[in-house]
Amino acid sequence: MTPEGERRADLAIQDGRIAGIGTIGDAAKVIDATGRLVLPGCVDLHTHLASTPTWTPLDDFERGTRAAIAGGVTTVVSMVYQEEGSLRRGIERGLRDASRSLADFAFHVVATDPSEAAMAELPALVREGHAGLKVFMVSPRYVERRDDYRALLRAAAEAGALVAVHAEDHAIVAARTAELHAAGRTSVLHFPESRPVEAEETAVREAVALATSTGAAMYLVHLSSRRALAALREGKRHARVFGETRPLYLYLTRERFSRPDAALWVGQPPLRDGEDVAAVWAALAEGTLDTVGTDHIPHPRAAKLAPGLSFDRIPPGVANLETLLPMLYSEGVRGGRLTITRMVEVLAAGPARVGGMYPRKGALALGSDGDVVVFDPDARRTIRATDMHSACDYDPYEGWEVTGWPETVLSRGEIVFERGKLAGPPGRGKLVPRAPYPA
C-alpha cells in the first residue's frame, strides 16, 4: 500500500530506508509476502508510556512498545508532563524513560503551568523536534487560568507546536459529578451521566474558537459522540483542527456499564450510545476524523474493580496498542465500514502528517523509514489477555474474534516481530523529530 494506492510490487530497504519499489533484484534477505498485505507501520499519536514524579505506568516504554510492535505500531507518541514549571524537564524525563523503547517515539508535553517561562521554552524545543503540547480543558487549572492558556496557544502557534486537547468542559463535569454524589449515585453505573455528551460538545466548540482566534494547530483527542463530531466538522471549515477517536468508541457502547465488572471499561469520555458509535464510524470513513489513537494507559483488573470506589475514583484507561490495527482491519475493512486505503490513512499516513513526521513515517515511499507490516488478512485470532504483550491482566475485548493479524513487522528495516515472536531488543527505538507547523 503506497501513497499512490495499492500495487503489486517488491519493496527494497537499504540502510533503514525504503530504497526501491517495483521489481527488485537480489537481496541479502528476502521476505515472501505472497498472499499478504504490505502496509506502512502504524503511528499512534496518543499513548501514556512515560512516568511522572509520582506515577509509573503499568505499561512503560519497554512493555508498552512490546505490545505496539506486536500489533504493527512502529511509532508511538507519549504524553509527558511539565515538571517544576518546565516543559523541557518533562521531555527530559520522557527521553530517559524511552531509552528502553522498542519502537520509535516522540512526545506531547502536557502543559500544567502555562507561565511565561514555559512559553519561552517553546521555540527551542520545537527547533529540537519536540513540536507537541497537550492541554486538558477538563482540568480546574484550565478554568482558573484560561487567559494564560490562551497566551500559551498563541505562543504554540508562533513556535509551530501542535496542541493536543482533551476536550471536556470542566464546569459541566464538576457540576454533574457533585449532583450524583449528593444523590448517593456514586457507582460506576452512573459514570456516563457524570461526563455527558454536552461536556464534550461544549469543549470542542470552545477549542475550535480558540484555534481560530490564536492560530494554533489543534488536535482534538478521543472524540466519542455525534454532537462533538458535528462541532469538529464545522470547525474544520475555518480553523486548523484535527480529530482523533479511540478504539473504545468504535466497538463498545454504554451498555457495558450495566455489568458488574463495568469499571473495566472506564475511560474519559465514557462509552456512548449506539448512534454515537455509528457516527464515529461515519466520521472516520468520510474524513472528519483524521486518526485513531489508542490513549493506551492500562491498569490492573484489581485496581479497576477495587471495592468502594466511586465512579470518579476508578483509574481511567485500557490497553489498546496490540489490537489497534487488527481490530480496525477486521471490524472496519472486512466489516465493510472502511476501505483499506482509508484504514492506512487513519492509522499511518494521517497521524504521521498531523504529528509532523510524514513522509519519514506513515508511508511506503522512496526515502521513508523502512517501517513495514506484513499483514495476514486471513489469520484468525481470539483476543485473550494471556496472549497479549501488555502487562495488563485483562483485555477490554476479551473473547473477540478477529480476522487479520500482523505476521512480520519491520522497523527501519530491522525485523522486530515475526510469526508471534518479538525480535527487537529494548532500547532500539529512536526519537523522531517532529516538523513544526507554519505560523
PyMOL commands that set and color helices and strands:
alter all, ss='L'
color gray80, all
select helices_A, chain A and resi 61-70+87-100+116-127+140-144+146-159+170-182+188-194+197-214+226-235+248-251+254-258+262-265+274-286+301-304+311-313+321-333+340-354+385-387
alter helices_A, ss='H'
color red, helices_A
select strands_A, chain A and resi 10-14+17-22+37-40+42-47+73-81+104-110+132-136+162-166+218-220+241-245+291-292+372-382+401-411+414-418+421-422
alter strands_A, ss='S'
color yellow, strands_A
deselect
rebuild
show_as cartoon
